[in-house]
């Protein structure tokens, strides 16, 4: 493969694995290079400003983790969302071109079919069938002052305490002595 260069990648188009979706449902196709900030800005605008009731996030291969991250962010920001997760495999075709063609001039291409894991997650404001595989109910809301068992309520962080003067030295001196393990002596001073 050292003489080959990838020239094209294409994914097999598959219908969404959810029944009874409205025809105008928004599908967020998450790619490996997608920016989470951009995905979330668009998805939040669809759910909050345009009043969508359902949204689907999908990704395959290395984008699966990013897809799950987007879903968890949306569930935390909006709250009360029902979820159905479907996992499957998707076929990806890669076309590789030979960098050193044979002397007769005929370029050789290699086509690789890969089965990569894929995930589709439906988030809905409306209740979904709790008996279907992959269903997760909305997380219960916590009241103010209620113990959240170690989780941060509404993402609030505690402020850091002020630094102690005696713990912050003005100068730090580093010396390494000659030892069988060391290769020499280094003395330095950092300001």
C-alpha positions as CSV (number, residue, x, y, z in Angstrom):
1,X,0.0,0.0,0.0
2,X,3.0,2.3,0.2
3,X,2.8,3.1,-3.5
4,X,-0.9,3.9,-3.4
5,X,-2.7,7.1,-2.5
6,X,-6.4,7.4,-1.5
7,X,-8.2,9.5,-4.1
8,X,-11.8,9.1,-3.2
9,X,-14.1,7.9,-0.4
10,X,-17.8,7.4,-0.6
11,X,-20.4,6.1,1.8
12,X,-23.3,3.8,1.1
13,X,-26.5,5.8,1.4
14,X,-28.9,4.2,3.8
15,X,-32.4,5.2,4.9
16,X,-32.8,6.3,8.5
17,X,-33.6,3.3,10.8
18,X,-36.6,5.0,12.4
19,X,-40.3,4.6,11.4
20,X,-42.9,7.4,11.5
21,X,-40.4,10.3,11.1
22,X,-41.9,13.5,9.7
23,X,-40.7,14.1,6.1
24,X,-39.0,17.4,7.1
25,X,-37.0,15.9,10.0
26,X,-33.5,17.4,10.3
27,X,-30.6,14.9,10.0
28,X,-27.3,16.1,11.3
29,X,-24.7,14.1,9.4
30,X,-21.6,14.3,11.6
31,X,-18.3,13.8,9.9
32,X,-14.8,13.1,11.4
33,X,-13.7,16.7,10.6
34,X,-17.0,18.4,11.7
35,X,-16.7,21.1,14.3
36,X,-19.0,20.4,17.3
37,X,-19.6,24.1,17.8
38,X,-21.0,24.5,14.2
39,X,-23.1,21.4,14.5
40,X,-24.6,22.5,17.8
41,X,-25.3,26.0,16.7
42,X,-27.3,24.7,13.8
43,X,-29.1,21.9,15.7
44,X,-30.0,24.2,18.6
45,X,-31.4,26.8,16.2
46,X,-33.6,24.1,14.6
47,X,-35.0,22.9,17.9
48,X,-35.3,26.3,19.7
49,X,-35.9,28.9,17.0
50,X,-37.7,26.9,14.4
51,X,-39.6,24.8,16.9
52,X,-38.7,21.3,15.5
53,X,-40.0,18.4,17.6
54,X,-37.4,15.9,16.4
55,X,-33.8,15.8,15.2
56,X,-31.5,12.9,14.1
57,X,-27.8,12.8,14.6
58,X,-25.9,10.2,12.5
59,X,-22.2,9.4,12.0
60,X,-20.0,6.5,11.1
61,X,-16.5,5.3,11.7
62,X,-14.4,7.8,13.6
63,X,-17.3,10.2,13.8
64,X,-19.3,8.0,16.1
65,X,-17.8,9.5,19.2
66,X,-18.4,13.0,18.0
67,X,-22.0,12.1,17.2
68,X,-22.6,10.9,20.7
69,X,-21.0,14.0,22.2
70,X,-23.3,16.3,20.2
71,X,-26.4,14.3,21.4
72,X,-25.3,14.5,25.1
73,X,-24.7,18.3,24.8
74,X,-28.2,18.8,23.3
75,X,-29.8,16.6,25.9
76,X,-28.1,18.6,28.7
77,X,-29.0,22.0,27.1
78,X,-32.6,21.4,26.2
79,X,-33.6,18.7,28.8
80,X,-36.7,16.5,28.5
81,X,-35.7,14.8,25.3
82,X,-36.6,11.2,24.5
83,X,-33.9,9.2,22.7
84,X,-33.7,6.2,20.5
85,X,-30.3,4.9,19.4
86,X,-29.7,2.5,16.5
87,X,-26.3,1.0,15.8
88,X,-25.5,-0.7,12.5
89,X,-22.8,-1.2,9.9
90,X,-22.3,1.0,6.8
91,X,-20.2,0.2,3.7
92,X,-17.6,2.7,2.8
93,X,-15.8,2.5,-0.6
94,X,-12.2,3.8,-0.9
95,X,-10.5,4.2,-4.2
96,X,-6.7,4.0,-4.1
97,X,-4.5,5.1,-7.1
98,X,-1.1,3.6,-7.8
99,X,1.6,6.2,-7.5
100,X,4.2,4.2,-9.5
101,X,2.3,2.8,-12.5
102,X,3.9,0.0,-14.5
103,X,6.1,0.9,-17.5
104,X,3.3,0.1,-20.0
105,X,1.4,3.2,-18.7
106,X,-1.8,1.6,-17.5
107,X,-2.7,3.1,-14.1
108,X,-4.0,0.6,-11.6
109,X,-6.7,1.6,-9.1
110,X,-7.6,-0.4,-6.0
111,X,-11.1,-0.3,-4.6
112,X,-11.6,-1.3,-0.9
113,X,-15.0,-2.0,0.6
114,X,-15.0,-1.4,4.4
115,X,-17.8,-2.2,6.9
116,X,-17.6,0.5,9.5
117,X,-19.8,1.0,12.6
118,X,-22.5,3.6,12.2
119,X,-24.8,5.2,14.7
120,X,-28.2,7.0,14.3
121,X,-29.7,8.8,17.3
122,X,-33.2,10.3,17.3
123,X,-34.0,13.0,19.9
124,X,-37.6,13.9,20.3
125,X,-39.6,16.4,22.5
126,X,-42.6,14.1,22.1
127,X,-42.8,10.8,23.9
128,X,-41.5,7.8,21.9
129,X,-42.4,4.1,22.2
130,X,-40.5,2.9,25.3
131,X,-40.6,-0.7,24.2
132,X,-38.4,-0.2,21.1
133,X,-34.8,-1.3,21.2
134,X,-32.4,1.6,22.1
135,X,-34.9,3.8,23.9
136,X,-33.8,6.1,26.7
137,X,-36.3,8.2,28.6
138,X,-35.5,11.9,29.5
139,X,-33.2,12.4,32.4
140,X,-35.2,13.4,35.5
141,X,-35.0,17.1,36.4
142,X,-33.3,18.0,39.6
143,X,-34.8,20.7,41.9
144,X,-32.6,23.5,43.3
145,X,-30.8,22.3,46.5
146,X,-31.4,18.7,45.7
147,X,-28.3,16.4,45.9
148,X,-27.4,15.4,42.3
149,X,-25.1,12.5,43.4
150,X,-21.8,14.2,42.4
151,X,-22.9,15.7,39.1
152,X,-22.7,19.4,38.5
153,X,-26.2,21.0,38.6
154,X,-26.8,22.9,35.4
155,X,-23.1,22.9,34.6
156,X,-22.2,25.4,37.3
157,X,-18.6,25.4,38.5
158,X,-17.3,26.2,41.9
159,X,-14.9,29.2,41.9
160,X,-11.3,28.4,42.6
161,X,-9.9,29.6,46.0
162,X,-7.4,32.5,45.8
163,X,-3.7,31.4,45.6
164,X,-1.6,31.4,48.8
165,X,1.5,33.6,48.6
166,X,3.7,31.1,50.4
167,X,3.0,28.5,47.7
168,X,4.1,30.7,44.8
169,X,8.0,31.0,44.9
170,X,9.5,34.0,43.0
171,X,12.3,31.8,41.5
172,X,12.5,28.1,40.9
173,X,15.9,26.5,40.8
174,X,16.5,23.2,39.2
175,X,19.7,21.1,39.5
176,X,20.4,17.7,38.3
177,X,23.5,16.0,39.7
178,X,25.8,13.6,37.9
179,X,24.6,10.1,38.3
180,X,25.0,6.9,36.5
181,X,21.5,7.4,35.0
182,X,22.0,11.1,34.0
183,X,24.1,12.2,31.1
184,X,25.5,15.4,32.7
185,X,24.9,18.3,35.0
186,X,22.2,20.9,34.3
187,X,21.6,23.9,36.5
188,X,18.9,26.4,35.5
189,X,16.9,29.1,37.0
190,X,13.3,30.0,35.9
191,X,11.8,33.4,36.5
